[in-house]
Amino acid sequence: MPLFWLSLAFLSGVLLGKLINWPLTIWLTLAGLCLLFALLRYFLVRRFPALASRPLALPSLPIPYSLLLAALFFGAARYQSVQPEWTPGFIAWYNDRPVEYVVEGVLVQPADERERYANLRLEVDHLRDVKLFRLISFQ
């Protein structure tokens, strides 16, 4: 049963990481603090068993809440760690810009032809503004 709760927290963290676009270091710091709190609680409960009683307002779960929060933050960190960097060196950075571009490059793999479209794998050499490209090509 604890694996279910940890998996649910991790997947919820992936959704939270998509909604809140914080840097990876913040998510890892929050997860580390939760783990530190869980270790502190573990050692305090071993030293002072009277601290193990839970408040009546919180439902009892098979694992501590701090570990659930750590799994949540690790899920968000995992989501942020696999996101590409959106810089001008990344071709998708030019999507939805007010300026149209012409992509010039070399076909790296044969075209993957489908019924209504073809997927192309290009090695981009140049990226030029359409207006500038038209001026150069007609002269």
Secondary structure, DSSP 8 states (H G I E B T S, - for coil): -HHHHHHHHHHHHHHHHHHS---HHHHHHHHHHHHHHHHHHHHHHHH-GGGG---TTS---SS-HHHHHHHHHHHHHHHHHTS---STTSGGGGTT-SS-EEEEEEE-S--EE-SS-EE--EEEEEEEEHHHHHHHHT-
